[in-house]
């Protein structure tokens, strides 16, 4: 499986997002993860839908971290620069 980094969406364009195809035995489609935000992920039938859905996951992750008083990691420069 190859992963292709893309920039985060909507209000958080600096967070790198990795989108990988899911194996058919895992239901197919695509999994989008945000390496800078542990546990932040979403999926979708297409790459575009997975990317759109992970925007909501980023919003929810940041909202919950703020509500709990936890630090919100800054976007990683290393991943962001890997986009080429």
N, C-alpha and C positions, 0 to 999 in steps of 0.2 A: 504494500500500500504506500502510495506517495502522498505527502501532505503538501499543500500549496498555501503559503501564508498570504493573507489579504488584510487590508486594514479594517479595523473595527467599523461599525456602522453608526449612523445617525449622530447622536450627541457625544460619541466616544471614538472619534476617528483614529486616535493614536494607539489604541490597543490592537495588537496583532491578533488575527483570528486564523486558526488552522482548520482547513476543511478537508476531510478524508472520506473516501467512499466506504460505506459499510458493506460487509460481506453479505451475500444473500441469506446465509443462515442466521445473520443478526437482523434481518428484516430489510436489507437493502437501503437505498437512499444514501444520505451523507450525514456525517457527524461534524459539527463545528465546535471547536474548543478555544478558550482564551487562556493561553499559558500563564499570563501575568495575574490571572484571577483564579486561584485554585478551586476546582469543582465547577467552574462556569462553563456550561456547554448547552448545546441544543442540537436538534437534528431537523431534517427535512427531506422530502422526496427528491429535490434537485439541489444543486450547489447554491443556486440563488435563494431558494426557500430556506435552506439551512443558514445562510448568511443573514437573511432578514430576521429569522427567528432568534439567532444568537444576539442580535441587538437588544431584544427584550430581556434576554438572560443577563446581559451586561448591566442594563438598567436595574434589574431586580437584585443582582449581586451587590452593586454599589449602594443601593438603597438599604438593603439589609445590613451590610457592614457598617454603614453610617448609623443606623438605628441601634446597633449593638455597641457602638463606640469603638469599633475595630478600625485599624488603619486600612486605607485604600491604597494598594500599590500603584506607583507611577508606571506608566507604560514602559516596557523594556526597549531601550534604544537598539539593543542587539537584534531583537526580532523585527522591529520596525525597519531597520536598515536592510534586512535580508530580503525585502520585497523586490529590490532591484528595479 
